[in-house]
Amino acid sequence: MPEDPTAVEPEPAWSGVRRGPLQAGEWVRLVDQKGRRHNFALEPGKRFFSNKGHLEHDDLIGRDEGFSVTSSVGGEYVVFRPLLSEFVVSMPRGAAVVYPKDSAQVVAMADVFPGAHVVEAGVGSGALTCSLLRAVGPTGRVVSYERREDFAEVARRNVTQFFGGDHPAWDLRVGDLAEGLRESGTRADRLVLDMLAPWECVDEVAEALLPGGIVCAYVATTTQLSRTTETLRAHGGFTEPRAWESLVRDWHVEGLAVRPGHSMTGHTAFLLTARRMAHGERAPLKKRRPAPGAYGVDYTGPRPVGMPPQAAEEAYDDGRGR
């Protein structure tokens, strides 16, 4: 006889996905007829209030998700458990969250796999942490460093709420990443940097990453992106860094009215990845000449190996760069 796919698993799978009737303490997501969304935790005896009246939490508890419900003044809602992408944009925040479009890019482009050992710097409110933990599974490990204890506490509550308990693969540490890596002697498969100045810990990251491992930086500004990229290049122990950002645009689809949406999720952050060379090995130098002025006298940041000041200008001034 085939297994019932809706049967409750005897042991937690640590995916954050729950099946069966809604239980007290779980989050639910209500969406009305205009697409407005409401997210809250179910508590026996409580009421949910909106401009469309109220609903009793007790009328939701015990029902299978995917039903519609009518409020005290006739407002209609559909009720589901929130997806991970929905939970992280509505959960309580200490710091800004890493949005789902970027979390998905981090997991995919940093190639985070089941059983991986991942180190995360800057836990924020725990949004990216949830994606990393789901990707590595209970047999992997995610060590998260957060300098601010108040942010760490918010993240701990959010991650615990999503997974329904203390995830066995998660180790949350309040402290500085560089100091933590030096003291612990950590060797990791992946290292994700969501911090103000990731270039300051490149040496520690290089020491901690296993050969072939990936560093992924999440930065908000072009100056952060430039400094981190050039520091990785100057180090020499990483492959050529790759930088990008992702933009998301919804589409309106209704009969013959098919057009881009009026709003879109534009810039949130830049992502940067590079792979660790074997210890003691250096990546080959780029053969393509830099753009005019790239490393001129006005540039004060790290320089690639063998790139003296004014080298780019001289190459173009004598015609060799044209």
Residue pairs with C-beta under 8 A, 6 or more apart in sequence:
6 19
6 20
7 19
8 19
8 20
9 19
12 163
12 164
12 165
13 138
14 133
14 134
14 137
14 138
14 163
14 167
14 168
14 169
15 134
16 84
16 87
16 130
16 134
16 162
16 163
16 164
18 26
18 81
18 164
20 64
21 61
21 62
21 63
21 64
22 28
22 42
22 60
22 61
22 62
22 63
22 64
22 65
22 79
22 81
23 42
23 61
24 42
24 43
24 44
24 57
24 61
25 41
25 42
25 43
26 41
26 42
26 81
27 39
27 40
27 41
27 42
27 81
27 82
27 87
27 161
28 39
28 40
28 41
28 42
28 60
28 65
28 79
28 80
28 81
28 82
29 37
29 38
29 39
29 79
29 80
29 81
29 82
29 86
29 90
30 37
30 38
30 39
30 48
30 55
30 69
30 77
30 78
30 79
31 37
31 38
31 77
31 78
31 80
32 38
32 50
32 52
32 75
32 76
32 77
33 75
33 76
37 86
37 90
38 48
38 50
38 77
39 82
39 86
39 87
39 90
39 91
40 48
41 161
42 57
42 60
42 61
43 57
44 57
44 58
44 61
45 57
45 58
46 57
47 54
47 55
47 56
47 57
48 54
48 55
48 57
50 71
50 75
52 71
52 73
52 74
52 75
53 71
53 72
53 73
53 74
53 75
54 71
54 72
55 69
55 71
55 72
55 77
59 69
60 69
60 79
63 79
65 79
65 80
65 81
66 78
66 79
66 80
67 78
67 79
68 76
68 77
68 78
68 79
69 76
69 77
69 79
70 76
70 77
71 77
82 90
84 100
84 130
84 131
84 134
84 162
85 100
87 130
87 162
88 97
88 98
88 99
88 100
88 103
88 125
88 126
88 127
88 130
88 158
89 97
89 99
89 100
89 127
91 97
91 125
91 126
91 127
91 158
91 161
91 162
92 125
92 154
92 157
92 158
93 125
93 154
94 124
94 125
94 148
94 150
94 151
94 153
94 154
94 155
95 122
95 124
95 125
95 148
95 151
95 154
96 124
96 125
97 124
97 125
97 127
97 128
98 106
98 124
98 127
98 128
98 194
98 218
98 269
99 127
99 265
99 268
101 246
101 248
101 265
101 268
102 128
102 218
102 246
102 268
102 269
102 271
103 127
103 128
103 131
104 131
105 246
105 271
106 112
106 128
106 131
106 132
106 192
106 216
106 218
106 271
107 131
107 132
107 135
109 216
109 271
109 273
110 190
110 192
110 214
110 216
110 273
111 190
111 214
112 118
112 132
112 135
112 136
112 190
113 135
113 136
113 140
113 189
114 135
114 136
114 137
114 139
114 140
115 136
115 137
115 139
115 140
116 135
116 136
116 140
116 141
116 189
116 190
117 136
117 140
117 141
117 143
117 187
117 188
117 189
117 190
118 132
118 136
118 140
118 141
118 142
118 143
118 188
118 189
118 190
118 191
118 192
119 142
119 143
119 144
119 145
119 177
119 181
119 186
119 188
119 190
119 191
119 192
119 208
120 128
120 129
120 132
120 142
120 143
120 144
120 145
120 191
120 192
120 194
121 144
121 145
121 177
121 191
121 192
121 193
121 194
121 195
121 198
121 201
122 145
122 146
122 193
122 194
122 195
123 129
123 144
123 145
123 146
123 151
123 152
123 155
123 172
124 146
124 151
124 155
124 194
125 151
125 154
125 155
125 158
126 154
126 155
126 156
126 158
126 159
126 162
127 158
128 192
128 194
128 218
129 142
129 144
129 155
129 159
129 170
130 158
130 159
130 162
130 163
132 142
132 192
133 140
133 142
133 159
133 163
133 167
133 169
133 170
136 142
136 169
137 169
138 167
138 168
138 169
139 169
140 169
141 169
141 171
142 169
142 170
142 171
143 171
143 173
143 186
143 188
144 155
144 170
144 171
144 172
144 173
145 173
145 174
145 175
145 176
145 177
145 180
146 152
146 155
146 172
146 173
146 174
146 175
147 174
147 175
147 176
148 174
149 174
152 172
152 174
155 172
156 172
159 167
159 170
160 166
160 167
173 180
177 193
177 195
177 201
177 204
178 200
178 201
178 204
180 186
181 201
181 204
181 205
181 207
181 208
182 204
182 207
186 208
187 208
187 209
187 210
188 208
188 209
188 210
188 213
189 209
189 210
189 213
189 214
190 213
190 214
190 215
190 216
191 205
191 208
191 209
191 213
191 214
191 215
191 216
192 215
192 216
192 217
192 218
193 201
193 205
193 215
193 216
193 217
193 218
193 228
194 217
194 218
195 201
196 224
197 224
197 227
198 217
198 219
198 224
198 228
199 227
199 228
199 230
199 231
199 232
199 302
202 228
202 231
202 232
202 235
203 235
205 215
206 235
206 237
206 238
206 276
209 215
209 276
210 276
211 276
211 277
211 278
211 279
212 275
212 276
212 278
213 275
213 276
214 273
214 274
214 275
214 276
215 232
215 238
215 273
215 274
215 275
215 276
216 271
216 272
216 273
217 228
217 271
217 272
217 273
218 269
218 270
218 271
219 225
219 228
219 269
219 270
219 272
220 268
220 269
220 270
221 270
222 270
224 270
225 243
225 270
225 272
226 301
227 301
227 302
228 241
228 272
229 241
229 243
229 272
230 301
230 302
230 303
230 304
231 301
231 302
232 238
232 241
232 272
232 274
233 240
233 241
233 302
233 304
234 302
234 303
234 304
234 305
236 282
236 283
236 305
237 276
237 277
237 279
237 281
237 282
237 283
238 274
238 275
238 276
238 277
238 283
239 274
239 275
239 277
239 283
240 274
240 283
240 286
241 272
241 273
241 274
242 272
242 273
242 274
243 270
243 271
243 272
244 270
244 271
245 267
245 268
245 269
245 270
245 271
246 271
247 264
247 265
247 266
247 267
248 264
248 265
249 260
249 261
249 264
249 265
250 260
250 261
250 263
250 264
251 258
251 259
251 260
251 261
252 258
252 259
252 260
252 261
252 262
277 283
282 305
285 304
285 305
285 306
286 304
289 312
289 315
289 320
289 321
290 307
290 311
290 312
291 312
292 312
292 313
292 316
292 321
293 299
293 312
293 313
294 312
295 303
295 304
295 307
295 309
295 311
295 312
296 309
296 310
296 312
296 313
297 309
297 310
299 309
303 309
312 321
315 321
316 322
